[in-house]
Amino acid sequence: MHEDRSIIFYPDPRLKRISKPVETFDANLADLAKRMFELMRLAKGVGLAAPQVGLNVRLFIVNHTGKPEDDRVYVNPLLSDADGEEIGQEGCLSIPTINIDVPRAKTVRMTAVDLTGKPIELTETGYVARIFQHELDHLNGILLTDRMGPTAKMEFKKKLKEMEDAYAEAHPPKPKKKRTK
């Protein structure tokens, strides 16, 4: 059902929408997660949020090691108890070739549910905590472009403009219908 899904790219407007909570836990949701893992592996990523495949639902996947046994799916996640701060490099599968320094909490607590609706509670630090925060940003319509400081904006201005132009060319505006009297 989701085999036709692919990663969407900046500046697709679906990336800026706030995602809605998942309410139905069924085979369709499991199929979505499976397809997302396939896409994430092809792109050599460590996390992928549903908005990045064009679905604005609160689900993201993570695998920080690349080993299949470390695949994790988080549905309707909430982060709390953020502690500390560290700056680290981040990239995004929806904005390829751009990496920027982003300050994030060093430690976060997450509550979520799995694909069957079973509760998950965990606290992570460092790299995994950073991935959680990045993917949760996607669920809230926040992109790396929103996290860029003035220097990064100047550095990547040309690349972002190229992506915007390519998107506009691939998605021309629909002609407006003329009104008849």
Secondary structure, 3 states (H helix, E strand, C coil): CCCCCCCCCCCCHHHHCCCECCCCCCHHHHHHHHHHHHHHHHCCCCEEEHHHHCCCECEEEECCCCCHHHCEEEEEEEEEEEECCEEEEECCCCCCCCCEEEEECCEEEEEEECCCCCEEEEEEEHHHHHHHHHHHHHHCCCCHHHHCCHHHHHHCHHHHHHHHHHHHHHCCCCCCCCCCC
